[in-house]
Structure formats: structure tokens, C-alpha cells
């Protein structure tokens, strides 16, 4: 079954609006894992507006104490995140081309432009024993290049699908993502996905996209947890994944 990695950035963002440490990021991550989540994702940024360095160390410690749970650090490798990765050595590092001032990640890598710059970063991650994933737009033609520069996986940027989901363009969008995933698999890459996936649009995506190893979801899970609680929310997302898997 497709794995669920819970991105805890928005929990940290809420905590950072006060100085008393509530909500506790580690505690909420623990609840998510106890409820069946397969991993934890963080995306530290240079301004530490949500996840902070101490969170990364604490969550890495939490994950290490559990079998078959993955820790994924996302970020732009040219903006300090590699220092944390080198110290923590997560299971996976997802390289994302966001700028420090970006509100959120909003596009994948242009490997014609940035591929050469990524080669030494990827080589460094390989030496650290960290799986390498590249945040990519759903462009089938780009997948071979991702493999050639050393990536193990790609993470499909799914906001365009989320925007198309409730429109007449949904099926065409799903076909684009399915083709990109198939091209990635053909190139020898694993396939992850993330950004604006939620309980409603997730089953159709899982059903349509072949070989989907993992989805990383944060904003929607945090939002749903306000209504349902973290444990019930994680269970609901696992049910959504199972529904999509059964339909594929």
C-alpha cells in the first residue's frame, strides 16, 4: 500500500505563534505514528517560520526508536538544509527548488537549468546513505534526466491536480500524472507525491497513478485534525489510500 508521511510543518507554525510550546510537534507526530502513519516529513526553511532545528533533532530521535518508520527532510539544498541533513541523516531527503521568501513550494526542478548544480548535492547524499528524491512537475520527459543525475525517487508536485480535481479537467490531469509516474518507473525511479492532497482527492489519485510509494501530506491533515483529532485524521487518510488502492 502507498505509504503516508505526515508533514508537521503547520503544527510548528501554530506553535510558533506563541512562546509556550503548544501544540507540541513531537507529541502530535507521536500520535500520528501511533495511529498508523508510515513516516514524518519536515521542511525546514532558513527563517524557521515553522519547523526549527531543534524539531528536526527531536523528530529524528523519535523516528529512530520505531521500526519501519521513515524520516523525510525536504528543502532547497542551496539554503542551509544540507547542514541538518548531514547531521541527522534522515531516511530520505527531498530536494525542493523553493526560494527563501516562497509562501510554499510551487514548482518542481528544471533539470536543464539546475541539474548540474544538483549533481554534487546528490553525490553527497549518496555518501551519507540517504535516499534522494527530487520534487518534480508531472513532465514525463524529465524523468530520465532525474535518474541520470542520481535520484532514487521523484516527488510529483500535485497542486495542479488538486486545483483540477473539482473541474472538468480532472481526468486529463490524472492522465498527466499517471504518464509522469509511468515514465519515472520506466527510468528506474520510485514515485512519491505531495502538495494539496486531501481526503477528497486522494483516492482518485492513488487509483490512477501507478507505483505510488508514498504521499506526503501536511496542510490538509493539520486542518482536518482540528475537527477530527490527529489520530482519527491519520486513520481517515489511510482509509482514503486503501480506497484508492482497491480501485486501481
Secondary structure as GFF3:
##gff-version 3
##sequence-region A 1 248
A	DSSP	beta_strand	3	7	.	.	.	ID=ss1
A	DSSP	alpha_helix	9	15	.	.	.	ID=ss2
A	DSSP	alpha_helix	25	34	.	.	.	ID=ss3
A	DSSP	beta_strand	39	42	.	.	.	ID=ss4
A	DSSP	alpha_helix	53	64	.	.	.	ID=ss5
A	DSSP	beta_strand	70	75	.	.	.	ID=ss6
A	DSSP	alpha_helix	81	88	.	.	.	ID=ss7
A	DSSP	beta_strand	92	95	.	.	.	ID=ss8
A	DSSP	alpha_helix	111	128	.	.	.	ID=ss9
A	DSSP	beta_strand	131	136	.	.	.	ID=ss10
A	DSSP	three_ten_helix	140	142	.	.	.	ID=ss11
A	DSSP	alpha_helix	143	148	.	.	.	ID=ss12
A	DSSP	beta_strand	153	157	.	.	.	ID=ss13
A	DSSP	alpha_helix	159	164	.	.	.	ID=ss14
A	DSSP	alpha_helix	170	186	.	.	.	ID=ss15
A	DSSP	beta_strand	190	194	.	.	.	ID=ss16
A	DSSP	alpha_helix	199	208	.	.	.	ID=ss17
A	DSSP	beta_strand	212	217	.	.	.	ID=ss18
A	DSSP	alpha_helix	219	228	.	.	.	ID=ss19
A	DSSP	alpha_helix	230	247	.	.	.	ID=ss20
###
